[in-house]
Amino acid sequence: MANIDVTKLLARVGAGDPHASDALLDVIYNELRCLARGHLRNERSNHTLSATALVHEAWIKVSDANSPSWLNRSHFFGAASQAMRRILVDYARARAAGKRKGERVGLTDLEAELAATPALDEVLEIDTALGDLARVNERAVRVVECRYFGGLTIPETAEALGVSHTTVSDDWRFARAWLHNALTHSGSA
């Protein structure tokens, strides 16, 4: 279905049309699954959260917003991507907290658990770095969420954020350099 149809459905959802939400999900479900797979591609291989579960959790978060007012398809997918990132970070925090509380790990699971720990730490490091970057440049964080986590192109990101392509390119370049520096030096501090 064309972008214009999604935009119309988004407007109907924002206007409170009770049937528009179901129609919207039918139209965008496969794209949300692709977005979720993109997020999970950056996770450890034995992640227990599936793309389907991530889509459902994100849908609940974005559709439960009081009077959601997405401007267009790109804006919606940016919000969905941000919700997926938050879900994965919350999941990583809960898993890390469980390990700190002395969660019992069977001997057969020990190797998998040890292999998973750096991935959890990495997710939390990235989230912390993005939080630090937000204090410097909030828009750059939105660009990272759209581009890296959401898989949006520069034009789609520009549309979602309401800025020019040049601004997105500049913010993307800045954010990548800033995050590289922050993540490189976080282990040595």
C-alpha positions as CSV (number, residue, x, y, z in Angstrom):
1,M,0.0,0.0,0.0
2,A,1.3,3.5,-0.8
3,N,2.7,5.9,1.7
4,I,-0.2,8.2,1.2
5,D,-2.6,5.4,2.4
6,V,-0.5,4.9,5.6
7,T,-0.5,8.6,6.2
8,K,-4.3,8.7,5.8
9,L,-4.6,5.8,8.2
10,L,-2.3,7.5,10.7
11,A,-4.5,10.6,10.5
12,R,-7.6,8.5,11.1
13,V,-6.0,6.9,14.1
14,G,-5.0,10.3,15.5
15,A,-8.6,11.4,15.0
16,G,-9.9,8.5,17.1
17,D,-11.3,6.3,14.4
18,P,-11.7,2.9,16.3
19,H,-11.3,0.8,13.1
20,A,-8.2,2.7,11.7
21,S,-5.8,1.2,14.3
22,D,-6.5,-2.4,13.2
23,A,-6.4,-1.3,9.5
24,L,-3.1,0.4,10.1
25,L,-1.5,-2.6,11.8
26,D,-2.6,-4.8,8.9
27,V,-0.9,-2.5,6.4
28,I,2.4,-2.0,8.2
29,Y,2.8,-5.3,10.1
30,N,5.4,-6.7,7.7
31,E,7.4,-3.5,7.7
32,L,7.4,-3.5,11.5
33,R,8.7,-7.1,11.5
34,C,11.5,-6.0,9.2
35,L,12.3,-3.1,11.5
36,A,12.2,-5.5,14.5
37,R,14.6,-7.9,12.8
38,G,16.9,-5.0,12.1
39,H,17.0,-4.2,15.8
40,L,17.5,-7.8,16.8
41,R,20.3,-8.2,14.3
42,N,22.3,-6.0,16.6
43,E,21.6,-8.3,19.6
44,R,23.2,-11.6,20.7
45,S,22.2,-14.6,18.6
46,N,20.4,-16.5,21.4
47,H,18.1,-13.5,22.3
48,T,14.9,-14.8,23.7
49,L,12.8,-11.9,22.4
50,S,11.5,-12.7,18.9
51,A,10.8,-10.2,16.1
52,T,7.1,-10.9,16.5
53,A,7.2,-10.2,20.3
54,L,9.2,-7.0,19.7
55,V,6.6,-5.8,17.1
56,H,3.7,-6.6,19.5
57,E,5.4,-4.8,22.4
58,A,6.3,-1.8,20.3
59,W,2.8,-1.7,18.8
60,I,1.3,-1.6,22.3
61,K,3.6,1.3,23.3
62,V,3.0,3.4,20.2
63,S,-0.7,2.8,19.9
64,D,-1.4,3.3,23.6
65,A,-0.2,6.9,23.4
66,N,-2.9,9.4,24.2
67,S,-4.1,10.8,20.9
68,P,-1.1,9.7,18.8
69,S,-0.5,12.4,16.2
70,W,2.0,11.0,13.7
71,L,2.7,13.4,10.8
72,N,3.4,10.7,8.3
73,R,4.8,7.2,7.7
74,S,8.4,8.2,8.5
75,H,7.3,9.9,11.7
76,F,5.4,6.8,12.8
77,F,8.3,4.4,12.0
78,G,10.7,6.6,13.9
79,A,8.4,6.4,16.9
80,A,8.1,2.6,16.5
81,S,11.9,2.3,16.2
82,Q,12.4,4.3,19.3
83,A,9.9,2.1,21.2
84,M,11.7,-1.0,20.0
85,R,15.0,0.4,21.2
86,R,13.6,1.2,24.6
87,I,12.1,-2.3,24.9
88,L,15.4,-3.9,24.1
89,V,17.3,-1.7,26.6
90,D,14.7,-2.4,29.3
91,Y,15.0,-6.1,28.5
92,A,18.8,-5.9,28.8
93,R,18.6,-4.1,32.1
94,A,16.2,-6.7,33.5
95,R,18.5,-9.5,32.4
96,A,21.6,-7.8,33.8
97,A,19.7,-7.1,37.1
98,G,18.7,-10.7,37.3
99,K,22.3,-11.8,37.0
100,R,23.4,-9.3,39.7
101,K,20.8,-10.8,42.0
102,G,22.4,-14.2,41.8
103,E,20.1,-15.7,39.2
104,R,21.0,-19.4,39.1
105,V,22.4,-20.6,35.8
106,G,22.6,-24.3,35.1
107,L,25.9,-25.8,34.0
108,T,24.6,-26.5,30.5
109,D,23.6,-22.8,30.2
110,L,26.8,-21.4,31.6
111,E,28.6,-21.0,28.2
112,A,25.6,-19.3,26.6
113,E,25.1,-17.0,29.6
114,L,28.7,-15.9,29.6
115,A,28.6,-15.3,25.9
116,A,25.4,-13.2,26.3
117,T,26.8,-11.0,29.1
118,P,28.9,-8.8,26.8
119,A,26.0,-8.2,24.5
120,L,23.9,-7.1,27.4
121,D,26.6,-4.8,28.6
122,E,27.0,-3.5,25.1
123,V,23.3,-2.6,24.8
124,L,23.5,-0.8,28.1
125,E,26.7,1.0,27.1
126,I,25.1,2.2,23.9
127,D,22.0,3.4,25.8
128,T,24.1,5.2,28.3
129,A,26.2,6.8,25.5
130,L,23.0,7.9,23.7
131,G,21.7,9.4,26.9
132,D,25.0,11.4,27.2
133,L,24.7,12.4,23.6
134,A,21.1,13.6,24.2
135,R,22.5,16.2,26.7
136,V,24.8,17.5,23.9
137,N,22.5,17.1,20.8
138,E,19.0,15.6,21.2
139,R,18.3,15.8,17.5
140,A,21.4,13.7,16.8
141,V,20.0,11.0,19.0
142,R,16.8,11.0,17.0
143,V,18.8,10.7,13.8
144,V,20.6,7.6,15.3
145,E,17.3,6.1,16.3
146,C,15.8,6.6,12.8
147,R,18.9,5.6,10.8
148,Y,20.6,2.9,12.9
149,F,17.8,1.4,14.8
150,G,14.9,2.2,12.4
151,G,16.7,1.6,9.2
152,L,15.3,4.8,7.7
153,T,17.1,6.5,4.8
154,I,18.4,10.0,5.1
155,P,15.4,11.4,3.2
156,E,13.0,9.4,5.4
157,T,14.8,10.6,8.5
158,A,14.6,14.1,7.3
159,E,10.9,13.8,6.7
160,A,10.3,12.1,10.1
161,L,12.2,14.9,12.0
162,G,11.1,17.8,9.8
163,V,14.7,18.9,8.9
164,S,16.7,19.0,5.7
165,H,18.7,16.1,4.3
166,T,21.9,18.1,4.9
167,T,21.0,18.5,8.6
168,V,20.4,14.7,8.9
169,S,23.7,14.0,7.2
170,D,25.6,16.4,9.5
171,D,23.9,15.0,12.6
172,W,24.5,11.4,11.5
173,R,28.2,12.1,10.9
174,F,28.5,14.0,14.3
175,A,26.6,11.2,16.2
176,R,28.7,8.4,14.7
177,A,31.9,10.2,15.6
178,W,30.7,11.2,19.1
179,L,29.4,7.7,19.9
180,H,32.6,6.0,18.5
181,N,34.6,8.2,20.8
182,A,32.3,7.7,23.8
183,L,32.2,3.9,23.4
184,T,35.9,3.6,22.7
185,H,36.8,5.5,25.9
186,S,34.1,4.0,28.1
187,G,36.1,0.8,28.7
188,S,39.3,2.7,29.6
189,A,37.7,5.1,32.2
